Amino acid sequence: MNCKYELIYSVNGTEKTLTAPSNVDVKLAFSDEDGRRRVVLTALTDVELNSYNETEHDFFTKPEPVDPDPKGDLYFINGYQSWTETREFYADARERNVTSLPKALVKNFSLDRYGDATFYEYDKRILHGYDYFYVKGTTGAFICNLNARNAYLIVEVVRRIGAVTLISDVRGKHLKAGETYTICDYMYRGTYEEGLAEFDRLFPKKDVEKVFGYTSWYNYYQNINETIILRDLDALDERFNLFQIDDGYETFVGDWLDVDARKFPSGLASVVEKIHAKGYKAGIWLAPFVAEEKSRLYNEKRGWFRKGRDGECVKCESNWSGFYALDLENEEAREYIRRCLLHYADMGFDFFKLDFLYAANLPDYEGKTRSEAAEEAYSFLREALGEKKILGCGATLSNSAGKFDYLRVGPDVSLKFDDAWFMRFMHRERISTKVTLQNTIYRSFMDGRLFGCDPDVFLLRDDNISLTSDQRRALVTVNALFGSMLMTSDNIAGYDEEKKARLSDALDLFRSARVVSFSRRADVVTICYEAKGREYTIRYDTEKGVLV
């Protein structure tokens, strides 16, 4: 495979560019065989890396589509983290850029912190994604990053013309003279079909336990208490295998050892016992890498929080009272996180939903790439919790593979199909049922291979919701077909016969169906699946949120 390449690095603060295999500072060694390209750098002096990019690859093919799409080629653009918009884009699409909003609005609400806006320079001419990429149509290709423990592979597509640049995000990596470092390592194929087959070979599908469960968030949000939790627990039947308590049990985010005694006068241990008595796994929600401004932790242990170049604590966003990133190189902070996790593990919780994990690499960590920071942080969580089940959320995908049992693959479901109108102008990680359903479909090739995919919840109830009946039907159907988790926040005691039947049908799909293929044409995704020896086809309208 041939391509042009460029390495940008610094020596003693002076930026330099390399377009040949070596110079007096660094040496590059290339291997390229069987559709896998690897580039290893040897530092000949002390260097700080900035980026490595490749252009004009010759592995892209020109297949003849059987039925060409009049709108052109489709580009799979995988978002930065769990919640980032991810789908197949036509080349005329534009990415939402939060930094184009009024600067005062962005600053006041820290709207640029959920995703990559603080370290990636958005360009209206470009679509960009991370680590996994393909193109279908008159051009074919499939790319998968195999170097996530070192660096993200950013894929840039020039809109309209389809030119592709691969960027290894090695920014910030320090190397001493004599050290070697794998700067990029990726699999490539000339068509989507060939790439998917090789992806299956590299990451063979595992037997992931299917989770059918309840979570308290999407009905009550933080307004939970012992009465609500025990009432909804009592409504579940033997088909469920997980009951998860979400945010709202703690006094403040970050003060995980302080359970709100007004809400849970008996504490959580007795709730765990009742969950286990019904034969379910007991789940608990935490955001281990952050704490909110009102928390005791933030006010008493300010030294445990990561500082930015301005000397201030790194703010992660404006949820709750505003929240900040713990310093994961601070041993006392790490020990606190470990103590909190083990507290709930020892209490008997079996399943941990760990949220807002992007905070692990939102700050800069001297000498490390962002991917290295996330690798260390996620490995720490796995080591701390041992064999407990982990659902990662708000996390970078490639770092989650091999660390978490399950991963949320889209943003939060909204009670309106595309949330409030003004939210549509916000960041690419915004709450949206419309967005999360597409993430669920297009990231489904990762399910059971990198982790079990969590599509987020379905909601069938009539109260406290603005989704139409047809949208709720589409939501539960897509979630049942494409994930390893099927969750709800409904109190199913309130279901009428129609909703009970719809739930039974969805659970049957979840347990027995296998998606054979899906394809996009304009706003409609056609889904073919097998169930109980028969083949079925359904069509999902991504703009209206209904099956057609």
C-alpha positions as CSV (number, residue, x, y, z in Angstrom):
1,M,0.0,0.0,0.0
2,N,1.3,3.4,-1.0
3,C,0.6,6.8,0.7
4,K,2.1,10.1,1.6
5,Y,3.0,10.6,5.3
6,E,4.1,13.4,7.6
7,L,5.3,13.4,11.2
8,I,5.2,16.6,13.2
9,Y,7.2,16.8,16.4
10,S,9.3,19.1,18.6
11,V,12.8,19.1,19.9
12,N,13.6,21.6,22.7
13,G,10.5,23.5,21.8
14,T,11.2,23.8,18.1
15,E,8.6,22.2,15.8
16,K,9.9,20.1,13.0
17,T,8.3,18.1,10.1
18,L,9.5,14.7,8.7
19,T,8.3,13.4,5.3
20,A,11.1,10.8,4.9
21,P,12.0,7.6,6.8
22,S,14.5,9.3,9.1
23,N,16.6,12.4,10.0
24,V,19.0,13.2,12.9
25,D,16.1,13.2,15.4
26,V,13.8,10.3,14.6
27,K,13.6,7.2,12.5
28,L,10.5,5.5,11.2
29,A,10.2,1.8,10.4
30,F,7.2,0.7,8.2
31,S,5.6,-2.7,7.9
32,D,2.7,-3.3,5.5
33,E,1.4,-6.7,4.7
34,D,-1.9,-8.7,4.6
35,G,-3.9,-5.5,4.9
36,R,-2.2,-4.2,8.1
37,R,0.0,-1.2,8.3
38,R,2.3,-0.5,11.2
39,V,4.7,2.4,11.7
40,V,7.2,2.3,14.6
41,L,9.2,5.4,15.6
42,T,12.6,5.3,17.2
43,A,13.7,8.6,18.9
44,L,17.4,9.4,18.3
45,T,17.1,12.4,20.7
46,D,14.5,13.5,23.2
47,V,11.3,14.5,21.3
48,E,7.7,15.5,21.9
49,L,5.3,14.2,19.3
50,N,2.5,16.3,17.8
51,S,0.8,14.3,15.0
52,Y,1.4,11.7,12.3
53,N,-0.8,11.8,9.2
54,E,-1.2,9.9,6.0
55,T,-2.9,10.9,2.8
56,E,-3.5,9.5,-0.8
57,H,-3.8,5.9,0.2
58,D,-4.2,3.5,-2.7
59,F,-6.2,0.8,-0.9
60,F,-9.5,2.5,-1.6
61,T,-11.4,0.6,-4.3
62,K,-14.0,1.6,-7.0
63,P,-16.6,-1.1,-6.8
64,E,-19.6,-1.0,-9.1
65,P,-22.7,-0.7,-6.9
66,V,-25.6,-2.9,-8.0
67,D,-28.0,0.0,-7.3
68,P,-26.1,3.3,-6.9
69,D,-27.5,5.7,-4.3
70,P,-28.5,8.9,-6.0
71,K,-27.2,10.8,-3.0
72,G,-23.7,9.4,-3.3
73,D,-21.3,7.4,-1.1
74,L,-22.0,6.8,2.6
75,Y,-19.2,7.4,5.1
76,F,-19.3,5.8,8.6
77,I,-18.1,8.4,11.0
78,N,-17.6,7.1,14.5
79,G,-17.9,9.7,17.2
80,Y,-15.3,10.4,19.8
81,Q,-17.1,8.9,22.8
82,S,-20.3,6.9,23.7
83,W,-22.6,9.8,23.3
84,T,-21.1,11.4,20.2
85,E,-23.3,11.3,17.1
86,T,-22.4,8.3,15.0
87,R,-23.9,7.2,11.7
88,E,-23.4,6.8,8.0
89,F,-23.1,10.3,6.5
90,Y,-23.6,11.4,3.0
91,A,-20.8,13.8,1.8
92,D,-23.1,16.8,1.8
93,A,-23.8,16.5,5.6
94,R,-22.2,18.9,8.1
95,E,-21.0,18.2,11.6
96,R,-22.4,20.1,14.5
97,N,-19.7,22.4,15.9
98,V,-20.3,23.6,19.4
99,T,-17.5,26.1,19.1
100,S,-19.5,28.1,16.5
101,L,-22.0,29.0,19.2
102,P,-21.6,32.3,21.1
103,K,-18.4,32.2,23.1
104,A,-20.1,33.5,26.3
105,L,-22.7,30.7,26.1
106,V,-20.0,28.0,25.5
107,K,-17.9,29.3,28.4
108,N,-20.8,29.8,30.9
109,F,-22.1,26.3,30.4
110,S,-18.8,24.6,29.4
111,L,-20.5,23.2,26.3
112,D,-17.3,22.2,24.7
113,R,-16.3,19.7,27.3
114,Y,-18.4,16.6,26.5
115,G,-16.6,15.7,23.3
116,D,-13.4,16.6,21.5
117,A,-13.9,20.3,20.8
118,T,-11.2,21.4,23.3
119,F,-8.4,19.6,21.4
120,Y,-9.7,19.0,17.8
121,E,-10.0,21.9,15.4
122,Y,-13.4,21.6,13.7
123,D,-13.6,22.6,10.0
124,K,-16.9,22.9,8.2
125,R,-15.4,21.3,5.1
126,I,-14.5,18.1,7.1
127,L,-16.3,15.1,8.6
128,H,-14.1,13.4,11.2
129,G,-14.3,10.3,13.3
130,Y,-12.3,7.9,15.5
131,D,-10.7,4.5,15.1
132,Y,-13.4,2.8,13.0
133,F,-14.3,3.9,9.5
134,Y,-15.8,2.6,6.3
135,V,-17.2,4.0,3.0
136,K,-19.9,2.3,0.8
137,G,-20.9,3.2,-2.7
138,T,-18.8,4.0,-5.7
139,T,-15.8,4.0,-3.4
140,G,-15.1,1.2,-0.9
141,A,-12.8,0.9,2.2
142,F,-12.8,-0.2,5.8
143,I,-10.3,0.9,8.5
144,C,-9.9,-0.2,12.1
145,N,-7.3,1.2,14.6
146,L,-5.3,-1.5,16.3
147,N,-3.1,0.9,18.3
148,A,-5.6,2.3,20.7
149,R,-3.4,1.7,23.7
150,N,-1.1,4.3,22.2
151,A,-3.1,6.7,20.1
152,Y,-6.5,7.4,18.5
153,L,-6.7,7.2,14.8
154,I,-8.6,10.2,13.5
155,V,-10.2,9.8,10.1
156,E,-10.9,13.0,8.2
157,V,-13.1,13.1,5.1
158,V,-13.2,16.2,2.9
159,R,-16.9,16.8,2.3
160,R,-18.1,16.7,-1.4
161,I,-14.9,15.2,-2.8
162,G,-14.3,12.4,-0.3
163,A,-10.5,12.7,0.1
164,V,-9.4,10.9,3.3
165,T,-6.6,11.7,5.8
166,L,-5.6,9.4,8.6
167,I,-4.2,11.2,11.7
168,S,-2.5,9.3,14.6
169,D,-3.3,11.5,17.6
170,V,0.1,11.2,19.3
171,R,0.0,14.8,20.6
172,G,1.8,15.2,23.9
173,K,3.8,12.0,23.8
174,H,7.3,12.4,25.1
175,L,10.1,10.0,24.1
176,K,13.7,9.8,25.3
177,A,16.6,9.1,23.0
178,G,16.6,5.4,22.2
179,E,13.0,4.8,23.0
180,T,10.7,3.1,20.4
181,Y,7.0,3.8,20.0
182,T,4.3,2.4,17.7
183,I,2.9,5.5,16.2
184,C,0.2,3.8,14.1
185,D,-1.1,0.3,13.5
186,Y,-4.3,-0.3,11.6
187,M,-6.2,-2.8,9.5
188,Y,-7.5,-1.8,6.1
189,R,-9.5,-3.4,3.4
190,G,-10.9,-2.2,0.1
191,T,-14.5,-2.8,0.7
192,Y,-16.9,-2.7,3.7
193,E,-17.7,-6.4,3.3
194,E,-14.1,-7.5,3.3
195,G,-13.3,-5.2,6.2
196,L,-16.2,-6.5,8.3
197,A,-15.1,-10.1,7.7
198,E,-11.5,-9.2,8.8
199,F,-12.9,-7.3,11.8
200,D,-14.8,-10.5,12.8
201,R,-11.6,-12.4,12.5
202,L,-9.6,-10.0,14.6
203,F,-12.4,-9.7,17.2
204,P,-14.4,-12.9,17.2
205,K,-17.8,-12.7,18.7
206,K,-18.0,-13.7,22.4
207,D,-20.9,-15.1,24.2
208,V,-22.0,-12.0,26.0
209,E,-24.7,-12.5,28.7
210,K,-27.9,-10.7,27.6
211,V,-29.2,-8.2,30.1
212,F,-32.9,-7.5,30.4
213,G,-33.3,-4.9,33.2
214,Y,-34.6,-1.9,34.9
215,T,-32.9,1.5,35.6
216,S,-34.5,4.3,37.6
217,W,-33.2,7.2,35.6
218,Y,-35.6,7.8,32.7
219,N,-38.7,8.3,34.7
220,Y,-37.6,9.9,38.0
221,Y,-34.1,11.2,37.2
222,Q,-32.5,12.2,40.5
223,N,-35.9,12.2,42.3
224,I,-35.8,8.7,43.5
225,N,-36.3,7.3,47.0
226,E,-36.7,4.0,48.8
227,T,-40.5,3.9,48.2
228,I,-40.2,4.4,44.4
229,I,-37.3,1.9,44.1
230,L,-39.0,-0.8,46.1
231,R,-42.3,-0.2,44.3
232,D,-40.8,-0.5,40.8
233,L,-38.8,-3.5,42.0
234,D,-41.9,-5.3,43.1
235,A,-43.5,-4.7,39.7
236,L,-40.9,-6.7,37.8
237,D,-41.3,-10.4,37.0
238,E,-39.0,-13.4,36.5
239,R,-38.0,-12.4,33.0
240,F,-35.8,-9.6,34.3
241,N,-32.2,-10.2,35.4
242,L,-31.0,-6.7,36.5
243,F,-32.3,-3.9,38.7
244,Q,-30.1,-0.8,38.6
245,I,-30.3,2.2,40.9
246,D,-29.2,5.3,39.0
247,D,-28.2,8.8,40.0
248,G,-30.0,10.3,43.0
249,Y,-29.2,8.1,45.9
250,E,-26.0,10.0,46.9
251,T,-26.1,13.4,48.6
252,F,-23.9,15.0,45.9
253,V,-22.1,13.6,42.8
254,G,-18.6,12.7,44.1
255,D,-19.7,12.0,47.7
256,W,-20.4,8.3,46.9
257,L,-20.1,7.1,50.5
258,D,-22.8,9.6,51.6
259,V,-26.2,8.1,50.8
260,D,-29.1,10.6,51.2
261,A,-30.8,9.4,54.5
262,R,-34.0,11.3,53.7
263,K,-34.4,9.4,50.5
264,F,-33.1,6.0,51.7
265,P,-33.6,5.9,55.5
266,S,-32.7,2.2,55.5
267,G,-29.6,2.7,53.4
268,L,-28.9,0.7,50.2
269,A,-27.8,-2.7,51.7
270,S,-31.4,-3.7,52.4
271,V,-32.4,-2.8,48.9
272,V,-29.6,-5.0,47.5
273,E,-30.9,-7.9,49.6
274,K,-34.4,-7.4,48.2
275,I,-33.1,-7.3,44.6
276,H,-31.2,-10.5,45.2
277,A,-34.2,-12.1,46.8
278,K,-36.0,-11.7,43.4
279,G,-33.2,-13.4,41.6
280,Y,-31.8,-10.2,39.9
281,K,-28.3,-8.7,39.7
282,A,-28.1,-5.5,41.7
283,G,-26.8,-2.5,39.8
284,I,-25.5,0.8,40.9
285,W,-24.6,4.1,39.1
286,L,-21.4,6.1,39.8
287,A,-19.4,8.7,38.0
288,P,-16.0,7.8,39.5
289,F,-13.7,10.3,37.9
290,V,-15.7,13.5,38.7
291,A,-17.3,15.4,41.6
292,E,-19.7,18.3,41.5
293,E,-19.0,21.8,42.9
294,K,-21.4,21.4,45.8
295,S,-19.9,18.1,46.9
296,R,-17.9,17.7,50.1
297,L,-15.1,16.1,48.1
298,Y,-14.6,19.1,45.9
299,N,-14.7,21.6,48.7
300,E,-12.5,19.6,51.2
301,K,-10.1,17.9,48.8
302,R,-9.4,20.5,46.1
303,G,-5.9,19.2,45.7
304,W,-7.2,15.9,44.4
305,F,-8.6,17.6,41.2
306,R,-6.7,18.0,38.0
307,K,-5.6,21.6,37.2
308,G,-5.4,23.1,33.7
309,R,-2.7,25.4,32.4
310,D,-4.5,28.3,34.0
311,G,-4.1,26.7,37.4
312,E,-7.9,26.2,37.8
313,C,-9.6,22.8,38.3
314,V,-10.6,21.3,34.9
315,K,-14.4,21.7,34.5
316,C,-16.1,18.8,32.7
317,E,-19.5,20.5,32.1
318,S,-22.4,22.2,33.9
319,N,-24.5,19.2,34.9
320,W,-25.6,19.3,38.6
321,S,-23.8,22.3,40.1
322,G,-21.0,22.0,37.6
323,F,-18.5,19.2,37.9
324,Y,-14.7,18.7,37.7
325,A,-12.2,16.0,36.9
326,L,-10.3,14.2,39.6
327,D,-6.5,14.0,39.0
328,L,-5.9,10.4,38.2
329,E,-2.2,10.7,38.8
330,N,-2.9,11.7,42.4
331,E,-2.6,8.6,44.5
332,E,-5.0,9.8,47.2
333,A,-7.7,10.5,44.6
334,R,-7.2,7.1,43.0
335,E,-7.4,5.4,46.4
336,Y,-10.7,7.3,47.1
337,I,-12.1,6.1,43.8
338,R,-11.1,2.5,44.7
339,R,-12.6,2.8,48.2
340,C,-15.9,4.0,46.8
341,L,-16.1,1.2,44.2
342,L,-15.2,-1.5,46.7
343,H,-17.7,-0.1,49.2
344,Y,-20.5,-1.0,46.8
345,A,-18.9,-4.2,45.7
346,D,-18.7,-5.3,49.3
347,M,-22.3,-4.3,49.8
348,G,-23.3,-6.9,47.2
349,F,-23.8,-4.9,44.0
350,D,-23.0,-7.0,41.0
351,F,-23.2,-4.5,38.2
352,F,-21.6,-1.1,37.9
353,K,-22.7,1.6,35.5
354,L,-19.7,3.9,35.5
355,D,-20.6,7.2,33.8
356,F,-18.9,10.4,32.5
357,L,-15.7,8.5,31.9
358,Y,-14.5,11.0,29.3
359,A,-13.3,13.0,32.3
360,A,-10.3,10.6,32.4
361,N,-8.6,12.2,29.4
362,L,-10.3,15.6,29.1
363,P,-7.4,17.2,31.0
364,D,-3.8,17.0,29.6
365,Y,-1.5,14.5,31.3
366,E,2.1,15.4,30.7
367,G,3.9,13.0,28.4
368,K,0.9,11.0,27.6
369,T,-1.5,10.9,24.6
370,R,-5.2,11.1,25.4
371,S,-5.6,7.5,24.5
372,E,-2.9,6.4,26.9
373,A,-4.6,8.4,29.7
374,A,-7.9,6.6,29.0
375,E,-6.3,3.2,28.8
376,E,-4.7,3.6,32.2
377,A,-7.9,5.0,33.7
378,Y,-10.2,2.3,32.4
379,S,-7.7,-0.5,33.3
380,F,-7.7,0.9,36.8
381,L,-11.5,0.5,37.0
382,R,-11.4,-3.1,35.8
383,E,-8.6,-3.9,38.3
384,A,-10.5,-2.3,41.1
385,L,-13.8,-4.2,40.4
386,G,-12.3,-7.5,39.5
387,E,-15.0,-9.8,38.1
388,K,-17.9,-7.4,38.7
389,K,-19.9,-6.5,35.6
390,I,-19.1,-3.0,34.3
391,L,-21.2,-0.9,31.9
392,G,-19.1,2.0,30.6
393,C,-20.9,5.2,29.7
394,G,-19.6,8.5,28.2
395,A,-16.4,6.6,27.4
396,T,-14.1,6.4,24.4
397,L,-14.9,3.2,22.5
398,S,-11.5,1.7,21.6
399,N,-10.2,2.1,25.1
400,S,-13.3,0.4,26.5
401,A,-12.7,-2.8,24.6
402,G,-11.3,-5.5,26.9
403,K,-12.0,-3.4,30.0
404,F,-15.8,-3.2,30.2
405,D,-18.4,-5.9,29.7
406,Y,-20.9,-3.5,28.2
407,L,-20.7,0.0,26.7
408,R,-23.4,2.6,26.0
409,V,-23.2,3.3,22.3
410,G,-25.3,6.4,22.1
411,P,-26.5,9.5,24.0
412,D,-29.3,9.5,26.5
413,V,-32.8,8.7,25.2
414,S,-34.9,11.9,25.4
415,L,-38.6,12.0,26.3
416,K,-39.2,14.0,23.1
417,F,-37.9,12.3,19.9
418,D,-35.2,14.9,19.3
419,D,-35.3,16.7,22.6
420,A,-36.1,20.5,23.0
421,W,-35.6,22.5,19.8
422,F,-32.7,24.6,21.2
423,M,-30.7,21.5,22.2
424,R,-30.4,20.7,18.5
425,F,-27.8,23.5,18.2
426,M,-25.7,22.2,21.0
427,H,-22.8,19.7,21.2
428,R,-22.6,16.4,19.4
429,E,-23.2,14.5,22.6
430,R,-26.6,16.0,23.3
431,I,-29.6,14.0,24.6
432,S,-31.6,12.7,21.7
433,T,-33.6,9.6,21.0
434,K,-33.3,10.4,17.3
435,V,-29.5,10.3,17.5
436,T,-29.1,7.4,19.9
437,L,-31.2,5.1,17.7
438,Q,-28.9,5.7,14.8
439,N,-25.8,5.2,17.0
440,T,-27.4,1.9,18.1
441,I,-27.7,0.7,14.5
442,Y,-24.4,1.8,13.1
443,R,-22.2,0.8,16.0
444,S,-23.8,-2.7,16.1
445,F,-20.9,-4.4,14.4
446,M,-19.0,-3.9,17.6
447,D,-21.6,-5.8,19.7
448,G,-20.1,-8.9,21.3
449,R,-16.7,-8.2,19.8
450,L,-15.4,-5.2,21.6
451,F,-18.1,-5.2,24.3
452,G,-21.8,-5.8,24.6
453,C,-23.6,-2.8,23.2
454,D,-26.0,-0.9,25.4
455,P,-28.6,1.0,23.3
456,D,-30.0,2.8,26.3
457,V,-33.6,2.4,27.4
458,F,-36.9,1.7,25.7
459,L,-40.1,3.4,27.1
460,L,-43.6,2.2,26.5
461,R,-45.5,4.1,29.2
462,D,-48.0,6.8,28.4
463,D,-47.3,9.2,31.2
464,N,-44.2,11.5,31.6
465,I,-43.3,11.1,27.9
466,S,-43.8,12.9,24.6
467,L,-42.7,10.1,22.2
468,T,-45.6,9.0,20.1
469,S,-46.9,5.4,20.3
470,D,-45.2,4.6,16.9
471,Q,-41.9,6.1,18.1
472,R,-42.0,4.1,21.3
473,R,-42.7,0.9,19.2
474,A,-39.7,1.7,16.9
475,L,-37.5,2.4,19.9
476,V,-38.1,-0.9,21.6
477,T,-37.8,-2.8,18.3
478,V,-34.5,-1.3,17.3
479,N,-33.1,-1.7,20.8
480,A,-34.2,-5.4,21.0
481,L,-32.5,-6.2,17.6
482,F,-29.2,-4.4,18.0
483,G,-28.0,-4.6,21.6
484,S,-26.8,-6.9,24.3
485,M,-28.8,-5.0,26.9
486,L,-32.6,-4.2,26.9
487,M,-33.4,-1.8,29.6
488,T,-36.4,0.3,30.7
489,S,-37.3,2.9,33.4
490,D,-41.0,2.2,33.3
491,N,-43.0,0.9,36.2
492,I,-44.4,-2.0,34.3
493,A,-47.2,-2.4,36.8
494,G,-49.0,0.3,34.9
495,Y,-48.8,-1.5,31.5
496,D,-52.1,-2.3,29.8
497,E,-52.6,-5.5,27.8
498,E,-51.3,-3.9,24.6
499,K,-48.0,-2.8,26.3
500,K,-47.6,-6.1,28.0
501,A,-47.9,-7.8,24.6
502,R,-45.4,-5.3,23.0
503,L,-42.9,-6.0,25.8
504,S,-43.2,-9.7,25.3
505,D,-42.7,-9.4,21.5
506,A,-39.6,-7.2,22.1
507,L,-38.1,-9.6,24.6
508,D,-38.7,-12.5,22.1
509,L,-36.8,-10.5,19.5
510,F,-34.0,-9.7,21.9
511,R,-33.5,-13.3,22.8
512,S,-34.0,-15.0,19.4
513,A,-33.4,-12.5,16.5
514,R,-30.2,-12.0,14.6
515,V,-29.7,-9.0,12.3
516,V,-28.4,-10.2,8.9
517,S,-27.9,-6.8,7.3
518,F,-29.0,-3.2,7.3
519,S,-28.6,-0.5,4.6
520,R,-29.4,3.2,4.4
521,R,-31.1,5.0,1.6
522,A,-31.8,8.7,2.2
523,D,-33.6,8.8,5.6
524,V,-34.7,5.2,5.7
525,V,-32.7,2.2,7.1
526,T,-33.8,-1.2,5.8
527,I,-33.1,-3.9,8.4
528,C,-33.1,-7.7,7.6
529,Y,-33.1,-10.2,10.4
530,E,-33.7,-13.8,11.2
531,A,-35.8,-15.2,14.0
532,K,-36.9,-18.7,14.7
533,G,-35.9,-19.9,11.3
534,R,-37.7,-17.2,9.3
535,E,-36.4,-14.0,7.7
536,Y,-38.0,-10.6,8.2
537,T,-37.5,-7.1,6.8
538,I,-38.4,-3.8,8.5
539,R,-37.8,-0.2,7.5
540,Y,-37.0,2.5,10.0
541,D,-37.4,6.2,9.2
542,T,-34.6,8.1,11.0
543,E,-36.2,11.5,10.7
544,K,-39.7,10.5,11.9
545,G,-38.5,7.8,14.3
546,V,-41.1,5.3,13.2
547,L,-41.2,1.9,11.3
548,V,-42.6,2.4,7.8
